[in-house]
Amino acid sequence: QADLGIGAEDVARKGRHLSVTVHSLGDLDAPAGEVTVEDAAGRVVARAATPPLKAPKDLRPKTTTVTLALPAGADLKGARVRVALPAGGTEITQLNNSVALP
């Protein structure tokens, strides 16, 4: 299966800009996905598409970095950054798909 993942060290915030490094971790290529920022209530306040990523079959990291603009005035206390495959895409695990917004 395909598997996308992020960790706390993959998310960098500079003012209203957020850079997120997404990893392909599965044994199958990952289709284009999406990174979202969700506020504490689970509402999406920012999103960016990820390109398809090859599976790391050669045991070398396969990553891409996406940049999101955080909206001015949004309440980001308790917000989370989430990565996901398109709707209906199953992954090996969901445990590496969400981190707290720094």
Stockholm file with secondary structure:
# STOCKHOLM 1.0

chainA/1-102         QADLGIGAEDVARKGRHLSVTVHSLGDLDAPAGEVTVEDAAGRVVARAATPPLKAPKDLRPKTTTVTLALPAGADLKGARVRVALPAGGTEITQLNNSVALP
#=GR chainA/1-102 SS CCCEECCGGGEEEETTEEEEEEEECSSSCBCCEEEEEECTTSCEEEEEEECCBCCCTTSSCEEEEEEEECCTTCCCTTCEEEEECSTTCCCSCSTTSEEECC
#=GC SS_cons         CCCEECCGGGEEEETTEEEEEEEECSSSCBCCEEEEEECTTSCEEEEEEECCBCCCTTSSCEEEEEEEECCTTCCCTTCEEEEECSTTCCCSCSTTSEEECC
//
